[in-house]
Amino acid sequence: MQLLSSRLLPVGIVLFVLGTPYAAWAQDDALNSGDTAWMLTSSVLVLFMTIPGLSLFYAGLVRAKNVLSVMMQCFAITCLVTILWTLYGYGLAFGDGGALNAFVGMGNVLLSNVSVDTVDGTIPESVFQMFQLTFAIITPALIVGAFAERMKFSAMLWFMGIWMTLVYAPIAHWVWGGGWLGELGVLDFAGGTVVHINAGIAALVLCIVLGKRAGYPGTPMAPNSLVLTVVGASMLWVGWFGFNAGSQLAADGVAGMAMAVTHICTATAAFTWMLVEWMRYGKPSVLGIATGAVAGLVAITPASGTVGPIGAILIGIASGVLCYFAASNLKRALGYDDSLDVFGVHGVGGFVGAILTGVFTAEVFGGSGLANGIGTQLGLQFVGAAATIVYSGVLTWIILKVLDATIGLRVTAAEEEEGLDIALHNERGFSL
């Protein structure tokens, strides 16, 4: 017995020494290295969606003389929003607003309360704010497609800075920062209302206020490079896994299902758009299937954390059909010039996804379940969508009217004819 004890003692000491740091870490530190690693990856993926994903997607869709202008706008928005988010944007969206907390947050100027040691759930708060920053970047960048080829660069910068401050940050707080829509029970897992309805409505208002491109719709304005557009769409598809699965803020089963349903819905919407176009015109187009994929990505965003594969397929079919007709028939019927169909894809797709979240989250469709039933949740989803539409639409209109009266929104006719690459940046995208 003594011999056995003497042999086991060293083994016990080794196990104790090795086990103590991990036991102490588990007790004293809420950080989870797996969650942190996944959220670092997700933040990179979502930033990748804007630059280069969205930049290339839009660059291929405009005429060759404006290809650099849209890439410049996406790049500059990334820089501008990062600075504003660091100065005060994070506080507006996720700070404690005190008596005004239902509507807006406060504090955290220059990320003053974020340090190496501050934690948000199981991840560092520095990582959480970085992940949310990537959402704040891509939302205004989406709007670029609505005014492509005709807006002043200086006016664009002023608009995006003010819009992020007065529109995006408050709505993000309403839903995700402890504001009134989140408390009410509106479901928006990754940004159907905060990102897509918000950007889509702002895009519609902006293109109407700004006016049509010279020659639209009579003059042909074909994309300069569908290769760039498909490459950009592919990057968006891959990056969106960080967008949706990352919104769980953990590396767990919900994140895994969010990734799965994101892919299923996207593939279904792209295939549906292709079939509708094929039946209508006799040939399927590359632009159609790529745009359909983006429509599916948009529509599954608010539902990605709560629906199952059945819901993903049905949302994909709905978004593929409805966004197709919004981007083609609705635009022609109403006569507005949404250059790259931001409203038709993001506004309509976000609305479809937000409303259908209230249906397919129900357990009968394989979702995670609704506490109050489909009818009540549908009402809440309509409230969230309507509040976002009204607030974003009205504030966007006011911001634009003030800017137009002060510095002007639109380039001159001569600059528009020459192309914004040369007129505003003195560069050419292609030297052929």
C-alpha positions as CSV (number, residue, x, y, z in Angstrom):
1,M,0.0,0.0,0.0
2,Q,2.9,2.3,0.9
3,L,4.5,1.6,-2.5
4,L,1.3,2.3,-4.3
5,S,0.8,5.6,-2.5
6,S,4.3,6.7,-3.2
7,R,3.8,6.0,-6.9
8,L,0.5,7.8,-7.1
9,L,1.6,10.9,-5.3
10,P,3.7,12.4,-8.1
11,V,0.9,11.8,-10.5
12,G,-1.5,13.6,-8.2
13,I,0.8,16.5,-7.8
14,V,1.2,16.8,-11.6
15,L,-2.6,16.7,-12.1
16,F,-3.1,19.3,-9.4
17,V,-0.5,21.7,-10.9
18,L,-1.9,21.3,-14.4
19,G,-5.5,21.5,-13.3
20,T,-5.3,24.5,-11.0
21,P,-4.8,27.2,-13.6
22,Y,-7.8,26.0,-15.6
23,A,-10.0,25.7,-12.5
24,A,-9.1,29.2,-11.4
25,W,-9.6,30.5,-14.9
26,A,-13.1,28.9,-15.1
27,Q,-14.1,30.4,-11.7
28,D,-12.6,33.8,-12.0
29,D,-12.9,34.7,-15.7
30,A,-16.1,34.7,-17.8
31,L,-14.1,34.7,-21.1
32,N,-14.5,31.7,-23.4
33,S,-11.6,31.3,-25.8
34,G,-13.7,29.4,-28.4
35,D,-16.4,32.1,-28.4
36,T,-13.7,34.8,-28.6
37,A,-12.0,33.1,-31.5
38,W,-15.2,32.8,-33.4
39,M,-16.2,36.4,-32.8
40,L,-12.8,37.6,-34.0
41,T,-13.3,35.6,-37.1
42,S,-16.9,36.9,-37.6
43,S,-15.8,40.5,-37.3
44,V,-13.2,40.0,-40.1
45,L,-15.9,38.3,-42.2
46,V,-18.4,41.1,-41.8
47,L,-15.8,43.8,-42.6
48,F,-14.8,41.6,-45.6
49,M,-18.4,42.0,-46.8
50,T,-18.0,45.8,-47.3
51,I,-14.4,45.9,-48.4
52,P,-13.9,44.2,-50.8
53,G,-17.3,42.4,-51.2
54,L,-19.9,45.2,-51.5
55,S,-17.3,47.4,-53.2
56,L,-16.7,44.9,-56.0
57,F,-20.4,44.0,-56.2
58,Y,-21.4,47.6,-56.8
59,A,-18.3,48.4,-58.9
60,G,-19.3,45.8,-61.5
61,L,-22.8,47.1,-61.8
62,V,-22.1,50.8,-62.7
63,R,-20.7,52.1,-65.9
64,A,-17.0,52.0,-66.4
65,K,-16.6,55.8,-65.9
66,N,-18.0,55.4,-62.3
67,V,-16.4,52.2,-61.2
68,L,-13.8,53.8,-58.9
69,S,-16.4,56.3,-57.4
70,V,-18.5,53.5,-55.8
71,M,-15.4,51.7,-54.5
72,M,-14.1,55.0,-53.1
73,Q,-17.4,55.7,-51.4
74,C,-17.4,52.2,-49.7
75,F,-13.8,52.6,-48.6
76,A,-14.4,56.2,-47.3
77,I,-17.5,55.2,-45.4
78,T,-15.5,52.4,-43.7
79,C,-13.0,55.0,-42.5
80,L,-15.6,57.6,-41.5
81,V,-17.9,55.3,-39.6
82,T,-15.0,53.8,-37.7
83,I,-13.9,57.2,-36.4
84,L,-17.4,58.2,-35.4
85,W,-18.2,54.9,-33.8
86,T,-15.0,55.2,-31.7
87,L,-15.8,58.8,-30.7
88,Y,-19.5,58.3,-29.7
89,G,-21.3,55.8,-32.0
90,Y,-20.8,52.7,-29.8
91,G,-22.1,54.7,-26.8
92,L,-25.2,55.8,-28.7
93,A,-26.0,52.3,-29.8
94,F,-25.1,50.2,-26.8
95,G,-24.6,52.6,-23.9
96,D,-27.0,53.1,-21.0
97,G,-29.2,56.0,-21.9
98,G,-30.7,56.4,-18.4
99,A,-34.2,58.0,-18.6
100,L,-33.8,58.0,-22.4
101,N,-32.7,54.4,-22.7
102,A,-35.8,53.3,-24.6
103,F,-34.6,55.4,-27.5
104,V,-30.9,56.0,-27.3
105,G,-27.7,55.1,-25.4
106,M,-25.1,57.5,-24.0
107,G,-21.5,57.4,-22.8
108,N,-18.4,55.4,-23.7
109,V,-16.9,58.4,-25.5
110,L,-13.7,57.3,-27.2
111,L,-14.5,53.8,-25.9
112,S,-13.5,55.1,-22.5
113,N,-15.1,52.1,-20.7
114,V,-13.6,49.5,-22.9
115,S,-10.3,48.0,-21.8
116,V,-8.3,44.8,-22.1
117,D,-10.2,43.4,-19.1
118,T,-13.8,44.4,-19.8
119,V,-16.1,41.5,-20.9
120,D,-19.4,41.3,-22.7
121,G,-20.9,37.9,-22.0
122,T,-18.2,35.4,-22.8
123,I,-16.1,37.6,-25.1
124,P,-14.0,40.8,-24.6
125,E,-16.0,44.0,-25.0
126,S,-13.3,45.2,-27.4
127,V,-14.3,42.3,-29.7
128,F,-18.1,42.9,-29.2
129,Q,-17.8,46.6,-30.2
130,M,-15.6,45.7,-33.2
131,F,-18.2,43.2,-34.4
132,Q,-21.0,45.8,-34.0
133,L,-18.8,48.4,-35.8
134,T,-18.7,46.2,-38.9
135,F,-22.6,46.3,-38.9
136,A,-22.5,50.1,-38.6
137,I,-20.1,50.3,-41.5
138,I,-22.0,48.1,-44.0
139,T,-25.4,49.6,-43.3
140,P,-24.7,53.1,-44.7
141,A,-22.5,51.5,-47.4
142,L,-25.5,49.6,-48.7
143,I,-27.2,52.9,-49.6
144,V,-24.4,53.8,-52.0
145,G,-26.1,51.7,-54.7
146,A,-29.1,53.9,-54.7
147,F,-27.3,57.2,-55.6
148,A,-24.5,55.7,-57.7
149,E,-23.1,57.8,-60.5
150,R,-24.6,61.2,-59.5
151,M,-24.0,62.3,-55.9
152,K,-21.2,64.7,-54.7
153,F,-18.5,62.9,-52.7
154,S,-18.5,65.7,-50.1
155,A,-22.3,65.5,-49.7
156,M,-22.1,61.8,-49.4
157,L,-19.6,62.0,-46.5
158,W,-21.8,64.5,-44.7
159,F,-24.9,62.5,-45.2
160,M,-23.3,59.2,-44.1
161,G,-21.9,60.7,-40.9
162,I,-25.1,62.4,-39.9
163,W,-27.2,59.4,-40.9
164,M,-25.1,56.9,-38.9
165,T,-25.5,59.3,-35.9
166,L,-29.2,60.1,-36.0
167,V,-30.6,57.1,-37.7
168,Y,-28.5,53.9,-37.5
169,A,-27.3,54.2,-33.9
170,P,-30.7,54.9,-32.4
171,I,-32.4,52.1,-34.3
172,A,-29.6,49.7,-33.3
173,H,-30.2,50.7,-29.7
174,W,-34.0,50.2,-30.1
175,V,-33.5,46.6,-31.1
176,W,-30.1,45.4,-29.7
177,G,-29.1,47.9,-27.1
178,G,-31.9,47.6,-24.6
179,G,-34.3,49.9,-26.3
180,W,-38.1,49.8,-26.8
181,L,-38.4,47.4,-29.7
182,G,-36.2,44.8,-28.1
183,E,-38.1,45.1,-24.8
184,L,-41.4,44.8,-26.8
185,G,-40.3,41.5,-28.1
186,V,-39.5,42.3,-31.8
187,L,-37.3,39.5,-33.2
188,D,-34.3,40.7,-35.3
189,F,-31.4,38.3,-34.9
190,A,-28.9,39.9,-37.2
191,G,-30.3,43.0,-38.7
192,G,-33.4,42.6,-40.9
193,T,-34.8,45.9,-39.5
194,V,-31.7,47.5,-38.1
195,V,-29.6,47.0,-41.3
196,H,-31.7,46.2,-44.3
197,I,-35.1,47.9,-43.9
198,N,-33.3,50.8,-42.5
199,A,-30.8,51.1,-45.4
200,G,-33.5,50.2,-48.0
201,I,-35.9,52.9,-47.0
202,A,-33.1,55.5,-46.7
203,A,-32.0,54.4,-50.2
204,L,-35.5,54.9,-51.6
205,V,-35.8,58.4,-50.1
206,L,-32.4,59.4,-51.3
207,C,-32.8,58.4,-54.9
208,I,-36.1,60.1,-55.1
209,V,-34.8,63.4,-53.5
210,L,-31.6,63.2,-55.7
211,G,-33.5,62.6,-58.9
212,K,-32.8,60.2,-61.8
213,R,-29.5,59.8,-63.6
214,A,-29.2,61.8,-66.8
215,G,-30.8,59.8,-69.6
216,Y,-32.6,57.3,-67.3
217,P,-34.4,55.2,-68.3
218,G,-34.1,55.7,-72.0
219,T,-30.3,55.5,-72.2
220,P,-28.7,52.0,-71.8
221,M,-26.7,51.8,-68.6
222,A,-25.4,48.3,-68.7
223,P,-23.0,47.0,-66.0
224,N,-19.3,47.4,-66.9
225,S,-18.2,44.0,-65.5
226,L,-20.5,41.2,-64.3
227,V,-17.3,39.4,-63.4
228,L,-16.6,41.9,-60.6
229,T,-20.3,41.7,-59.5
230,V,-20.3,37.9,-59.2
231,V,-16.9,38.0,-57.4
232,G,-18.4,40.6,-55.0
233,A,-21.6,38.6,-54.5
234,S,-19.6,35.5,-53.7
235,M,-17.6,37.4,-51.1
236,L,-20.9,38.7,-49.6
237,W,-22.2,35.1,-49.4
238,V,-19.2,33.9,-47.6
239,G,-18.9,36.9,-45.3
240,W,-22.6,36.7,-44.4
241,F,-21.8,33.6,-42.3
242,G,-20.0,35.9,-39.9
243,F,-22.9,38.4,-40.2
244,N,-25.6,35.9,-39.1
245,A,-23.8,33.1,-37.3
246,G,-21.7,35.6,-35.5
247,S,-24.7,37.4,-34.1
248,Q,-25.2,34.6,-31.6
249,L,-21.9,35.9,-30.0
250,A,-20.9,32.4,-29.2
251,A,-19.6,29.3,-30.9
252,D,-22.6,27.0,-30.2
253,G,-25.5,25.1,-31.7
254,V,-27.5,28.3,-32.5
255,A,-24.6,29.7,-34.4
256,G,-24.2,26.4,-36.3
257,M,-27.9,26.4,-37.3
258,A,-27.7,30.1,-38.2
259,M,-24.9,29.3,-40.6
260,A,-26.9,26.4,-42.1
261,V,-30.1,28.2,-42.7
262,T,-28.3,31.2,-44.1
263,H,-26.7,29.0,-46.8
264,I,-30.0,27.2,-47.5
265,C,-32.1,30.3,-47.8
266,T,-29.5,32.0,-50.0
267,A,-29.2,29.1,-52.4
268,T,-33.0,28.8,-52.6
269,A,-33.5,32.5,-53.3
270,A,-30.8,32.6,-56.0
271,F,-32.3,29.5,-57.7
272,T,-35.8,30.9,-57.4
273,W,-34.8,34.3,-58.9
274,M,-33.1,32.4,-61.7
275,L,-36.2,30.3,-62.5
276,V,-38.5,33.3,-62.5
277,E,-36.3,35.2,-64.8
278,W,-35.8,32.1,-67.0
279,M,-39.6,31.6,-67.4
280,R,-40.2,35.3,-68.1
281,Y,-37.4,36.0,-70.6
282,G,-36.4,32.6,-71.8
283,K,-32.8,32.8,-70.5
284,P,-31.3,32.8,-67.0
285,S,-28.8,35.6,-66.3
286,V,-25.7,35.7,-64.2
287,L,-26.8,39.1,-62.8
288,G,-30.2,37.6,-61.8
289,I,-28.8,34.6,-59.9
290,A,-26.2,36.8,-58.1
291,T,-28.8,39.4,-57.1
292,G,-31.2,36.6,-56.0
293,A,-28.5,35.3,-53.7
294,V,-28.1,38.7,-52.1
295,A,-31.9,38.9,-51.7
296,G,-31.9,35.5,-49.8
297,L,-29.0,36.6,-47.6
298,V,-31.0,39.8,-46.7
299,A,-34.3,37.9,-46.0
300,I,-32.8,35.2,-43.7
301,T,-30.8,37.8,-41.6
302,P,-33.5,38.6,-39.0
303,A,-34.7,34.9,-38.8
304,S,-31.3,33.2,-38.9
305,G,-31.1,32.5,-35.1
306,T,-34.6,31.3,-34.7
307,V,-35.8,29.4,-37.8
308,G,-35.0,25.9,-39.1
309,P,-34.3,24.5,-42.6
310,I,-38.1,24.5,-43.5
311,G,-38.4,28.2,-42.7
312,A,-35.1,28.9,-44.6
313,I,-36.4,27.3,-47.8
314,L,-39.8,29.1,-47.6
315,I,-38.2,32.4,-46.8
316,G,-35.8,31.9,-49.7
317,I,-38.7,31.2,-52.2
318,A,-40.6,34.3,-50.9
319,S,-37.6,36.6,-51.1
320,G,-36.6,35.3,-54.5
321,V,-40.0,36.0,-56.0
322,L,-40.9,39.3,-54.2
323,C,-37.5,40.9,-54.5
324,Y,-37.4,40.1,-58.2
325,F,-40.6,41.9,-58.9
326,A,-39.8,44.8,-56.6
327,A,-36.5,45.3,-58.4
328,S,-38.0,45.1,-61.9
329,N,-41.7,45.8,-62.0
330,L,-42.1,48.1,-59.0
331,K,-39.2,50.3,-59.9
332,R,-40.6,50.8,-63.4
333,A,-44.1,51.3,-62.3
334,L,-43.2,54.0,-59.8
335,G,-40.5,55.6,-61.9
336,Y,-37.7,56.1,-59.3
337,D,-34.1,55.6,-60.2
338,D,-32.6,53.2,-57.6
339,S,-29.4,52.7,-59.5
340,L,-28.5,49.3,-58.1
341,D,-31.8,48.2,-56.6
342,V,-31.0,48.8,-53.0
343,F,-34.6,49.2,-52.0
344,G,-35.9,46.3,-54.1
345,V,-33.3,43.9,-52.6
346,H,-32.6,45.2,-49.1
347,G,-35.7,47.2,-48.3
348,V,-38.2,44.6,-49.6
349,G,-36.0,41.6,-48.7
350,G,-35.5,42.9,-45.1
351,F,-39.3,43.5,-44.8
352,V,-40.1,40.0,-46.1
353,G,-37.6,38.4,-43.7
354,A,-38.7,40.5,-40.7
355,I,-42.3,39.6,-41.1
356,L,-41.8,35.9,-41.9
357,T,-39.6,35.6,-38.9
358,G,-42.8,36.0,-36.9
359,V,-44.2,32.9,-38.7
360,F,-41.4,30.4,-39.2
361,T,-39.9,30.8,-35.8
362,A,-42.9,28.8,-34.6
363,E,-42.1,25.2,-33.5
364,V,-44.5,23.8,-36.0
365,F,-42.1,25.0,-38.8
366,G,-39.1,23.7,-37.0
367,G,-38.2,27.0,-35.4
368,S,-37.1,27.7,-31.8
369,G,-40.6,28.6,-30.7
370,L,-42.7,31.7,-30.1
371,A,-43.8,32.6,-26.6
372,N,-46.9,34.4,-27.6
373,G,-47.9,32.6,-30.8
374,I,-47.7,33.5,-34.5
375,G,-50.5,36.1,-34.5
376,T,-49.0,38.2,-31.6
377,Q,-45.5,37.9,-33.0
378,L,-46.6,39.0,-36.5
379,G,-48.1,42.1,-34.9
380,L,-44.8,42.8,-33.1
381,Q,-42.8,42.3,-36.3
382,F,-45.0,44.7,-38.2
383,V,-44.5,47.3,-35.4
384,G,-40.7,46.9,-35.7
385,A,-40.7,47.2,-39.4
386,A,-43.2,50.2,-39.5
387,A,-41.2,52.1,-36.8
388,T,-38.0,51.6,-38.7
389,I,-39.6,52.7,-42.0
390,V,-41.1,55.8,-40.6
391,Y,-38.2,56.9,-38.5
392,S,-35.5,56.2,-41.2
393,G,-37.6,57.6,-44.0
394,V,-38.5,60.9,-42.2
395,L,-35.0,61.5,-40.8
396,T,-33.3,60.7,-44.1
397,W,-35.5,63.1,-45.9
398,I,-34.8,65.9,-43.4
399,I,-31.0,65.3,-43.5
400,L,-31.1,65.4,-47.3
401,K,-33.1,68.5,-47.5
402,V,-30.8,70.4,-45.1
403,L,-27.7,69.2,-47.0
404,D,-29.2,70.1,-50.4
405,A,-30.0,73.6,-49.2
406,T,-26.5,74.1,-47.8
407,I,-23.9,72.3,-49.8
408,G,-25.9,70.7,-52.6
409,L,-26.3,66.9,-53.2
410,R,-25.7,66.4,-56.9
411,V,-22.8,66.8,-59.2
412,T,-23.1,69.1,-62.2
413,A,-24.4,67.8,-65.5
414,A,-21.0,68.1,-67.0
415,E,-19.4,66.0,-64.2
416,E,-22.1,63.4,-64.5
417,E,-21.5,63.1,-68.2
418,E,-17.7,62.9,-67.8
419,G,-18.0,60.3,-65.1
420,L,-17.3,60.6,-61.4
421,D,-14.0,58.8,-61.5
422,I,-12.4,61.6,-63.4
423,A,-14.6,64.5,-62.3
424,L,-14.3,63.8,-58.5
425,H,-11.1,61.7,-58.1
426,N,-9.1,62.5,-61.3
427,E,-8.5,58.7,-61.8
428,R,-9.7,56.0,-64.1
429,G,-10.7,52.5,-63.1
430,F,-9.6,51.0,-66.3
431,S,-6.7,52.1,-68.7
432,L,-7.5,50.3,-71.9
